[in-house]
C-alpha cells in the first residue's frame, strides 16, 4: 500500500474515533432535551426540522470547489472547527435554545464538509478499496459509540447535570481531527480563480445541480429514490421521541442501549456486508435494498409496547439500514462521478436532504398530534417500502433493456 493510501486510511480511522464521542451525544440530543431539559414538543419538532433545513444553506460552503483542489483541505478543517465550537460553551449556558442552536450549527458544518471530504477520499483511494475502507472505519466508530453510549447512559441517569460537561469534553476530543486532516496529501492542480457576482453565486449551484440531474438520468433516479425514502425517515422523527419517552417510559440507559448500542451493533455487523454488495452490484440496486430495510423498522418498533426486546431489535435493524444508507449516500457522489469532480454530485445529495428535511419533520409533528405516533411510524415505513420497490423495479428494467 502506498504512503498516500496509508495516510488516507489512518485519517479515515482516526477521524471516526475522535468524532464519535460528540456524535454519540448528538444522537441522544432530542431525548436529552425532552427528558432532561424540559424541551417542549414544539422545540423538538423545530430542532428536527432545522437540522436538515440548514443543510440547504450548507450547500454553498462547498459550491465553489470545482477546479479548486487547493481549497479542499481548508474547507474540511474549518468546518471541523466551527461545528464543535458552540458545544464548548454549553456549560455556561442553561438554555434549551442555546443547545438547539449548537445542534443546528453542528449539522450545518457536518453536511457542509461532506463534498470536500468525499472528494479527498476519491482522490486518495481507488474505487475497489474505497467502499471497504470507508465502511470499515465507520463501523469502528460505531463500535466505539456502543461503549460510549453505555457510559453516557449511566452518567446521565445518575447525574443528568453532567451532560453539559460531556458536550464540552467531547468537542475538545473532536477538535483533534484538525491535526489529522492537515496530514492528508492532496494532489495539486492549477488554480482557477474568478470573480463571481453575488446573484450568480447564489443561483449557479442550483442551476448546475438541476442540469446534472437532467444530463444523468441514472443519477436522477437514484436521488429521487433517496428523496422518497429520506422523506419517510424524516417524517417519523418527531413521532419517535414521543413514542419512546411517553409510551415506553424508559430510562436514559435503556434509550442509549436502544439508540446507540443496538443501532451501533446493527451498523457494525452489516457494514462489511453492504461494502461487499457495493463491490458486486450497482449502487442503485444496493440503495433499493437499503430503502426496503428501513421500511421494516417502524413495523418492529410498533411492537415495542409488548416488550423491550422489540425496541432493541427495531434499532438493531435500523442500524442495518443505516449502515447501508451511510455507505450508499456517502459514496454516491464519487461513484456516479467516476473520474469527474465529485463535489457537485455530493452537493446535490446534500441540498435534497435539506429540502425534504424542511417539509417532513413539521408534517410528521402535526400528524403525530392528530393520529398518534404509531400511525406516523407506519406511514413513514410505507414510503420507504415504496421507494425501495420502485427503485429496484426501475433498475431491473434498465438491466433487461441493456
ROLUMMAR-814401 format. One record per residue (C-alpha): residue number from 0; residue in one letter; chain; x, y, z. Coordinates in Angstrom, 2 decimals. Layout:
% residues N
<NUM "A" "A" <X Y Z>>
...
END
This chain:
% residues 402
<0 "X" "A" <0.00 0.00 0.00>>
<1 "X" "A" <1.38 3.44 -0.98>>
<2 "X" "A" <2.15 6.12 1.63>>
<3 "X" "A" <-0.70 8.21 0.22>>
<4 "X" "A" <-3.24 5.44 0.80>>
<5 "X" "A" <-1.79 4.64 4.24>>
<6 "X" "A" <-2.20 8.28 5.31>>
<7 "X" "A" <-5.76 8.32 3.99>>
<8 "X" "A" <-6.57 5.09 5.81>>
<9 "X" "A" <-5.24 6.50 9.08>>
<10 "X" "A" <-7.22 9.68 8.52>>
<11 "X" "A" <-10.44 7.71 7.99>>
<12 "X" "A" <-9.91 5.67 11.14>>
<13 "X" "A" <-8.86 8.50 13.44>>
<14 "X" "A" <-11.45 10.95 12.18>>
<15 "X" "A" <-14.16 8.44 13.16>>
<16 "X" "A" <-12.57 7.64 16.54>>
<17 "X" "A" <-12.15 11.29 17.55>>
<18 "X" "A" <-15.53 12.40 16.21>>
<19 "X" "A" <-17.58 9.62 17.80>>
<20 "X" "A" <-17.91 10.98 21.39>>
<21 "X" "A" <-19.72 14.14 20.24>>
<22 "X" "A" <-21.65 12.24 17.58>>
<23 "X" "A" <-22.92 9.77 20.23>>
<24 "X" "A" <-24.17 12.64 22.40>>
<25 "X" "A" <-25.65 14.33 19.36>>
<26 "X" "A" <-27.66 11.20 18.52>>
<27 "X" "A" <-29.21 11.41 22.01>>
<28 "X" "A" <-29.78 15.16 21.89>>
<29 "X" "A" <-33.54 15.15 21.26>>
<30 "X" "A" <-34.08 12.76 24.16>>
<31 "X" "A" <-31.76 14.81 26.43>>
<32 "X" "A" <-33.65 18.00 25.60>>
<33 "X" "A" <-37.10 16.46 26.07>>
<34 "X" "A" <-36.37 14.26 29.07>>
<35 "X" "A" <-33.70 16.23 30.95>>
<36 "X" "A" <-34.01 19.87 29.89>>
<37 "X" "A" <-37.80 20.13 29.69>>
<38 "X" "A" <-37.95 21.00 26.00>>
<39 "X" "A" <-41.44 21.30 24.52>>
<40 "X" "A" <-42.82 19.23 21.66>>
<41 "X" "A" <-42.60 22.36 19.50>>
<42 "X" "A" <-38.88 22.74 20.27>>
<43 "X" "A" <-38.19 19.09 19.44>>
<44 "X" "A" <-40.09 19.38 16.15>>
<45 "X" "A" <-38.29 22.65 15.37>>
<46 "X" "A" <-34.90 21.05 16.04>>
<47 "X" "A" <-35.78 18.09 13.84>>
<48 "X" "A" <-36.82 20.48 11.07>>
<49 "X" "A" <-33.95 22.98 11.34>>
<50 "X" "A" <-31.14 20.44 11.22>>
<51 "X" "A" <-31.87 19.38 7.63>>
<52 "X" "A" <-33.06 22.86 6.61>>
<53 "X" "A" <-29.62 24.35 7.30>>
<54 "X" "A" <-28.29 21.60 5.08>>
<55 "X" "A" <-29.64 23.62 2.16>>
<56 "X" "A" <-27.54 26.60 3.25>>
<57 "X" "A" <-24.52 24.36 3.81>>
<58 "X" "A" <-24.70 23.65 0.09>>
<59 "X" "A" <-22.96 26.98 -0.52>>
<60 "X" "A" <-19.99 26.15 1.71>>
<61 "X" "A" <-18.63 23.74 -0.90>>
<62 "X" "A" <-20.40 25.05 -4.01>>
<63 "X" "A" <-17.28 26.66 -5.48>>
<64 "X" "A" <-14.85 23.75 -5.06>>
<65 "X" "A" <-14.83 22.56 -8.67>>
<66 "X" "A" <-11.36 23.15 -10.10>>
<67 "X" "A" <-10.04 24.39 -6.74>>
<68 "X" "A" <-8.42 21.36 -5.16>>
<69 "X" "A" <-6.16 23.62 -3.11>>
<70 "X" "A" <-9.22 24.57 -1.04>>
<71 "X" "A" <-10.39 21.03 -0.26>>
<72 "X" "A" <-8.33 20.59 2.89>>
<73 "X" "A" <-9.01 24.03 4.34>>
<74 "X" "A" <-12.72 23.55 3.61>>
<75 "X" "A" <-12.82 20.41 5.75>>
<76 "X" "A" <-10.57 21.78 8.51>>
<77 "X" "A" <-12.54 24.98 9.11>>
<78 "X" "A" <-15.86 23.12 9.02>>
<79 "X" "A" <-14.48 20.68 11.62>>
<80 "X" "A" <-13.57 23.56 13.91>>
<81 "X" "A" <-16.76 25.60 13.65>>
<82 "X" "A" <-19.07 22.62 14.05>>
<83 "X" "A" <-17.68 21.97 17.56>>
<84 "X" "A" <-17.05 25.47 18.96>>
<85 "X" "A" <-20.61 26.14 20.31>>
<86 "X" "A" <-20.62 22.88 22.28>>
<87 "X" "A" <-17.51 24.07 24.13>>
<88 "X" "A" <-19.68 26.83 25.64>>
<89 "X" "A" <-22.61 24.64 26.76>>
<90 "X" "A" <-21.51 24.50 30.46>>
<91 "X" "A" <-22.01 28.27 30.71>>
<92 "X" "A" <-25.47 28.36 29.11>>
<93 "X" "A" <-28.52 26.89 30.83>>
<94 "X" "A" <-30.81 27.22 27.84>>
<95 "X" "A" <-32.66 24.78 25.61>>
<96 "X" "A" <-32.44 27.29 22.79>>
<97 "X" "A" <-28.65 27.55 23.00>>
<98 "X" "A" <-28.32 23.76 22.72>>
<99 "X" "A" <-30.69 23.81 19.75>>
<100 "X" "A" <-28.53 26.46 18.07>>
<101 "X" "A" <-25.39 24.42 18.78>>
<102 "X" "A" <-27.02 21.32 17.29>>
<103 "X" "A" <-28.17 23.14 14.16>>
<104 "X" "A" <-24.69 24.63 13.74>>
<105 "X" "A" <-23.20 21.15 14.10>>
<106 "X" "A" <-25.39 19.76 11.35>>
<107 "X" "A" <-24.65 22.75 9.08>>
<108 "X" "A" <-20.91 22.18 9.10>>
<109 "X" "A" <-21.20 18.40 9.23>>
<110 "X" "A" <-23.06 18.45 5.92>>
<111 "X" "A" <-21.07 21.38 4.54>>
<112 "X" "A" <-17.78 19.49 4.75>>
<113 "X" "A" <-19.13 16.33 3.08>>
<114 "X" "A" <-18.46 17.26 -0.59>>
<115 "X" "A" <-14.84 18.25 0.08>>
<116 "X" "A" <-14.18 15.30 2.42>>
<117 "X" "A" <-15.59 12.73 -0.02>>
<118 "X" "A" <-13.65 14.28 -2.90>>
<119 "X" "A" <-10.47 13.92 -0.82>>
<120 "X" "A" <-11.33 10.24 -0.29>>
<121 "X" "A" <-11.97 9.78 -4.02>>
<122 "X" "A" <-8.59 11.27 -4.89>>
<123 "X" "A" <-6.64 9.20 -2.37>>
<124 "X" "A" <-8.35 5.80 -2.55>>
<125 "X" "A" <-9.02 3.57 -5.54>>
<126 "X" "A" <-12.56 2.63 -6.42>>
<127 "X" "A" <-12.14 -1.03 -5.42>>
<128 "X" "A" <-10.86 -0.29 -1.90>>
<129 "X" "A" <-12.94 2.83 -1.27>>
<130 "X" "A" <-16.19 1.25 -0.08>>
<131 "X" "A" <-14.44 -1.38 2.04>>
<132 "X" "A" <-12.18 1.09 3.89>>
<133 "X" "A" <-14.95 3.64 4.32>>
<134 "X" "A" <-17.42 1.12 5.77>>
<135 "X" "A" <-14.74 -0.48 7.97>>
<136 "X" "A" <-13.68 2.83 9.50>>
<137 "X" "A" <-17.32 3.88 10.02>>
<138 "X" "A" <-18.11 0.56 11.71>>
<139 "X" "A" <-15.13 1.06 14.02>>
<140 "X" "A" <-16.53 4.43 15.04>>
<141 "X" "A" <-19.93 2.90 15.75>>
<142 "X" "A" <-18.35 0.18 17.90>>
<143 "X" "A" <-16.72 2.93 19.91>>
<144 "X" "A" <-20.10 4.62 20.12>>
<145 "X" "A" <-21.62 1.49 21.69>>
<146 "X" "A" <-19.14 1.64 24.58>>
<147 "X" "A" <-19.56 5.40 24.96>>
<148 "X" "A" <-23.36 5.10 24.96>>
<149 "X" "A" <-23.30 2.71 27.92>>
<150 "X" "A" <-21.07 5.04 29.93>>
<151 "X" "A" <-23.03 8.15 28.98>>
<152 "X" "A" <-26.35 6.48 29.75>>
<153 "X" "A" <-25.14 5.57 33.25>>
<154 "X" "A" <-23.79 9.09 33.83>>
<155 "X" "A" <-26.96 10.81 32.62>>
<156 "X" "A" <-29.21 8.57 34.73>>
<157 "X" "A" <-27.20 9.30 37.87>>
<158 "X" "A" <-26.06 12.86 37.22>>
<159 "X" "A" <-28.06 14.45 34.38>>
<160 "X" "A" <-26.47 17.85 35.06>>
<161 "X" "A" <-23.10 16.50 33.81>>
<162 "X" "A" <-24.37 16.38 30.23>>
<163 "X" "A" <-23.08 19.96 29.81>>
<164 "X" "A" <-19.52 18.86 30.55>>
<165 "X" "A" <-19.90 15.78 28.40>>
<166 "X" "A" <-20.67 18.05 25.44>>
<167 "X" "A" <-17.66 20.23 26.24>>
<168 "X" "A" <-15.22 17.32 26.64>>
<169 "X" "A" <-16.49 15.55 23.52>>
<170 "X" "A" <-15.97 18.73 21.50>>
<171 "X" "A" <-12.39 19.08 22.71>>
<172 "X" "A" <-11.64 15.49 21.73>>
<173 "X" "A" <-13.25 16.03 18.33>>
<174 "X" "A" <-11.04 19.01 17.57>>
<175 "X" "A" <-8.17 16.54 17.33>>
<176 "X" "A" <-9.32 15.72 13.79>>
<177 "X" "A" <-7.84 19.05 12.65>>
<178 "X" "A" <-4.31 17.68 13.14>>
<179 "X" "A" <-5.29 14.51 11.29>>
<180 "X" "A" <-6.67 16.39 8.29>>
<181 "X" "A" <-3.55 18.55 7.99>>
<182 "X" "A" <-1.51 15.42 7.20>>
<183 "X" "A" <-3.70 14.28 4.31>>
<184 "X" "A" <-1.96 14.67 0.93>>
<185 "X" "A" <-3.81 16.49 -1.85>>
<186 "X" "A" <-2.73 16.27 -5.48>>
<187 "X" "A" <-2.00 19.82 -6.66>>
<188 "X" "A" <-3.88 21.21 -9.66>>
<189 "X" "A" <-3.89 24.53 -11.42>>
<190 "X" "A" <-5.87 27.15 -9.56>>
<191 "X" "A" <-8.99 28.63 -11.09>>
<192 "X" "A" <-9.83 31.99 -9.58>>
<193 "X" "A" <-12.68 34.10 -10.89>>
<194 "X" "A" <-14.81 36.94 -9.61>>
<195 "X" "A" <-18.43 35.85 -9.45>>
<196 "X" "A" <-21.32 38.31 -8.84>>
<197 "X" "A" <-23.38 37.59 -5.72>>
<198 "X" "A" <-26.52 36.79 -7.73>>
<199 "X" "A" <-24.63 34.30 -9.86>>
<200 "X" "A" <-23.02 32.83 -6.76>>
<201 "X" "A" <-26.46 32.17 -5.26>>
<202 "X" "A" <-28.09 30.79 -8.41>>
<203 "X" "A" <-25.29 28.80 -10.02>>
<204 "X" "A" <-25.25 25.80 -7.58>>
<205 "X" "A" <-28.98 25.22 -8.09>>
<206 "X" "A" <-28.72 25.58 -11.86>>
<207 "X" "A" <-25.74 23.25 -12.07>>
<208 "X" "A" <-27.46 20.65 -9.86>>
<209 "X" "A" <-30.61 20.72 -12.00>>
<210 "X" "A" <-28.53 20.40 -15.15>>
<211 "X" "A" <-26.58 17.49 -13.67>>
<212 "X" "A" <-29.77 15.56 -12.84>>
<213 "X" "A" <-31.13 16.21 -16.35>>
<214 "X" "A" <-27.89 15.08 -18.00>>
<215 "X" "A" <-27.56 11.97 -15.82>>
<216 "X" "A" <-30.96 10.20 -15.61>>
<217 "X" "A" <-29.39 7.30 -13.70>>
<218 "X" "A" <-28.20 9.74 -11.04>>
<219 "X" "A" <-31.62 11.41 -11.10>>
<220 "X" "A" <-33.43 8.08 -10.46>>
<221 "X" "A" <-31.10 7.36 -7.57>>
<222 "X" "A" <-31.71 10.77 -5.98>>
<223 "X" "A" <-35.48 10.51 -6.43>>
<224 "X" "A" <-35.50 7.16 -4.65>>
<225 "X" "A" <-33.39 8.59 -1.84>>
<226 "X" "A" <-35.75 11.57 -1.66>>
<227 "X" "A" <-38.85 9.44 -1.02>>
<228 "X" "A" <-37.17 7.13 1.49>>
<229 "X" "A" <-35.47 10.05 3.23>>
<230 "X" "A" <-38.82 11.84 3.46>>
<231 "X" "A" <-40.30 8.78 5.17>>
<232 "X" "A" <-37.41 8.61 7.66>>
<233 "X" "A" <-37.63 12.32 8.47>>
<234 "X" "A" <-41.42 12.11 8.79>>
<235 "X" "A" <-41.19 9.68 11.70>>
<236 "X" "A" <-38.53 11.55 13.72>>
<237 "X" "A" <-40.93 13.65 15.88>>
<238 "X" "A" <-43.09 10.56 16.45>>
<239 "X" "A" <-40.05 8.51 17.55>>
<240 "X" "A" <-39.19 10.75 20.50>>
<241 "X" "A" <-42.79 10.92 21.78>>
<242 "X" "A" <-43.28 7.17 21.33>>
<243 "X" "A" <-40.08 6.27 23.21>>
<244 "X" "A" <-40.41 8.75 26.08>>
<245 "X" "A" <-44.20 8.93 26.58>>
<246 "X" "A" <-45.39 5.49 25.52>>
<247 "X" "A" <-42.48 3.30 26.63>>
<248 "X" "A" <-41.35 5.44 29.63>>
<249 "X" "A" <-37.79 4.11 29.76>>
<250 "X" "A" <-34.58 5.43 31.33>>
<251 "X" "A" <-31.61 7.18 29.70>>
<252 "X" "A" <-29.60 3.97 29.85>>
<253 "X" "A" <-32.36 1.99 28.14>>
<254 "X" "A" <-32.71 4.69 25.49>>
<255 "X" "A" <-28.93 4.74 24.98>>
<256 "X" "A" <-28.92 0.94 24.76>>
<257 "X" "A" <-31.52 1.04 22.01>>
<258 "X" "A" <-30.42 4.09 20.02>>
<259 "X" "A" <-26.65 3.78 20.33>>
<260 "X" "A" <-25.86 0.20 21.31>>
<261 "X" "A" <-28.42 -1.84 19.38>>
<262 "X" "A" <-28.27 0.51 16.40>>
<263 "X" "A" <-24.48 0.58 16.58>>
<264 "X" "A" <-24.29 -3.21 16.57>>
<265 "X" "A" <-26.57 -3.34 13.55>>
<266 "X" "A" <-24.40 -0.79 11.79>>
<267 "X" "A" <-21.13 -2.54 12.65>>
<268 "X" "A" <-22.36 -6.04 11.75>>
<269 "X" "A" <-23.95 -5.02 8.45>>
<270 "X" "A" <-21.27 -2.61 7.17>>
<271 "X" "A" <-18.95 -5.33 5.77>>
<272 "X" "A" <-21.95 -6.92 4.04>>
<273 "X" "A" <-23.03 -3.63 2.48>>
<274 "X" "A" <-19.47 -2.91 1.29>>
<275 "X" "A" <-19.31 -6.32 -0.41>>
<276 "X" "A" <-22.67 -5.62 -2.03>>
<277 "X" "A" <-21.28 -2.29 -3.31>>
<278 "X" "A" <-18.37 -4.16 -4.90>>
<279 "X" "A" <-20.64 -6.71 -6.61>>
<280 "X" "A" <-23.78 -4.78 -7.57>>
<281 "X" "A" <-24.71 -1.40 -9.00>>
<282 "X" "A" <-25.20 1.27 -6.35>>
<283 "X" "A" <-28.87 1.68 -7.35>>
<284 "X" "A" <-29.65 -1.94 -6.51>>
<285 "X" "A" <-27.87 -1.67 -3.17>>
<286 "X" "A" <-29.80 1.54 -2.42>>
<287 "X" "A" <-33.14 -0.17 -3.12>>
<288 "X" "A" <-32.30 -2.88 -0.58>>
<289 "X" "A" <-31.36 -0.19 1.96>>
<290 "X" "A" <-34.73 1.53 1.49>>
<291 "X" "A" <-36.62 -1.75 1.91>>
<292 "X" "A" <-34.67 -2.40 5.13>>
<293 "X" "A" <-35.72 0.98 6.52>>
<294 "X" "A" <-39.34 0.13 5.77>>
<295 "X" "A" <-39.21 -2.78 8.23>>
<296 "X" "A" <-38.04 -0.61 11.15>>
<297 "X" "A" <-41.39 1.05 12.06>>
<298 "X" "A" <-43.16 -2.32 11.93>>
<299 "X" "A" <-40.79 -3.81 14.51>>
<300 "X" "A" <-40.76 -0.64 16.64>>
<301 "X" "A" <-44.56 -0.61 16.88>>
<302 "X" "A" <-44.31 -3.93 18.74>>
<303 "X" "A" <-42.13 -2.39 21.48>>
<304 "X" "A" <-45.14 -1.95 23.77>>
<305 "X" "A" <-45.15 -5.75 24.09>>
<306 "X" "A" <-41.61 -5.86 25.46>>
<307 "X" "A" <-38.22 -4.13 25.45>>
<308 "X" "A" <-36.73 -6.82 23.22>>
<309 "X" "A" <-38.71 -5.42 20.28>>
<310 "X" "A" <-37.25 -1.95 20.89>>
<311 "X" "A" <-33.69 -3.27 20.76>>
<312 "X" "A" <-34.47 -5.45 17.75>>
<313 "X" "A" <-36.04 -2.48 15.95>>
<314 "X" "A" <-33.00 -0.26 16.49>>
<315 "X" "A" <-30.64 -3.09 15.58>>
<316 "X" "A" <-32.48 -3.33 12.27>>
<317 "X" "A" <-32.40 0.46 11.91>>
<318 "X" "A" <-28.62 0.22 12.30>>
<319 "X" "A" <-28.53 -2.35 9.50>>
<320 "X" "A" <-30.35 0.09 7.23>>
<321 "X" "A" <-28.22 3.00 8.36>>
<322 "X" "A" <-25.04 1.02 7.65>>
<323 "X" "A" <-26.11 0.71 4.05>>
<324 "X" "A" <-27.51 4.24 3.83>>
<325 "X" "A" <-24.32 5.79 5.21>>
<326 "X" "A" <-22.21 3.95 2.66>>
<327 "X" "A" <-24.53 4.50 -0.31>>
<328 "X" "A" <-25.16 8.19 0.36>>
<329 "X" "A" <-21.51 8.99 1.10>>
<330 "X" "A" <-20.07 7.17 -1.91>>
<331 "X" "A" <-22.83 8.01 -4.40>>
<332 "X" "A" <-21.03 11.19 -5.46>>
<333 "X" "A" <-17.65 9.52 -6.13>>
<334 "X" "A" <-19.38 6.50 -7.73>>
<335 "X" "A" <-21.55 8.43 -10.21>>
<336 "X" "A" <-18.78 10.97 -10.86>>
<337 "X" "A" <-16.28 8.37 -11.99>>
<338 "X" "A" <-13.22 10.38 -12.98>>
<339 "X" "A" <-15.02 13.72 -12.73>>
<340 "X" "A" <-15.00 16.11 -9.80>>
<341 "X" "A" <-17.38 14.50 -7.27>>
<342 "X" "A" <-18.19 17.51 -5.07>>
<343 "X" "A" <-21.08 18.68 -7.26>>
<344 "X" "A" <-22.63 15.18 -7.24>>
<345 "X" "A" <-22.39 15.03 -3.45>>
<346 "X" "A" <-23.72 18.59 -3.28>>
<347 "X" "A" <-26.96 17.51 -4.96>>
<348 "X" "A" <-27.49 14.87 -2.28>>
<349 "X" "A" <-26.75 17.40 0.46>>
<350 "X" "A" <-29.23 20.00 -0.75>>
<351 "X" "A" <-32.01 17.47 -1.39>>
<352 "X" "A" <-31.55 16.19 2.17>>
<353 "X" "A" <-32.18 19.74 3.33>>
<354 "X" "A" <-35.26 20.20 1.15>>
<355 "X" "A" <-37.02 17.07 2.45>>
<356 "X" "A" <-35.91 17.91 5.97>>
<357 "X" "A" <-37.68 21.25 5.80>>
<358 "X" "A" <-41.00 19.63 4.96>>
<359 "X" "A" <-41.17 16.17 6.56>>
<360 "X" "A" <-40.49 16.86 10.30>>
<361 "X" "A" <-43.13 19.57 10.81>>
<362 "X" "A" <-45.58 17.48 8.82>>
<363 "X" "A" <-44.69 14.47 10.97>>
<364 "X" "A" <-45.15 16.52 14.14>>
<365 "X" "A" <-48.61 17.66 13.01>>
<366 "X" "A" <-49.67 14.16 12.01>>
<367 "X" "A" <-48.43 12.80 15.35>>
<368 "X" "A" <-50.62 15.29 17.20>>
<369 "X" "A" <-53.64 14.27 15.11>>
<370 "X" "A" <-53.24 10.50 14.77>>
<371 "X" "A" <-50.63 9.48 17.35>>
<372 "X" "A" <-47.09 8.19 16.83>>
<373 "X" "A" <-47.97 4.68 15.59>>
<374 "X" "A" <-49.86 5.97 12.53>>
<375 "X" "A" <-46.97 8.24 11.56>>
<376 "X" "A" <-44.40 5.47 12.05>>
<377 "X" "A" <-46.30 3.13 9.73>>
<378 "X" "A" <-46.78 5.88 7.13>>
<379 "X" "A" <-43.03 6.54 7.07>>
<380 "X" "A" <-42.38 2.83 6.69>>
<381 "X" "A" <-44.72 2.61 3.71>>
<382 "X" "A" <-42.85 5.43 1.96>>
<383 "X" "A" <-39.56 3.57 2.46>>
<384 "X" "A" <-41.09 0.35 1.07>>
<385 "X" "A" <-42.47 2.20 -1.93>>
<386 "X" "A" <-39.11 3.86 -2.65>>
<387 "X" "A" <-37.17 0.61 -2.42>>
<388 "X" "A" <-39.60 -1.39 -4.55>>
<389 "X" "A" <-39.85 1.33 -7.22>>
<390 "X" "A" <-36.09 1.85 -7.48>>
<391 "X" "A" <-35.45 -1.90 -7.64>>
<392 "X" "A" <-38.05 -2.33 -10.40>>
<393 "X" "A" <-36.56 0.52 -12.45>>
<394 "X" "A" <-33.09 -0.90 -12.03>>
<395 "X" "A" <-34.22 -4.34 -13.22>>
<396 "X" "A" <-35.95 -2.77 -16.23>>
<397 "X" "A" <-32.76 -0.93 -17.18>>
<398 "X" "A" <-30.73 -4.15 -16.87>>
<399 "X" "A" <-33.24 -6.11 -19.01>>
<400 "X" "A" <-33.22 -3.45 -21.73>>
<401 "X" "A" <-29.47 -3.42 -21.86>>
END
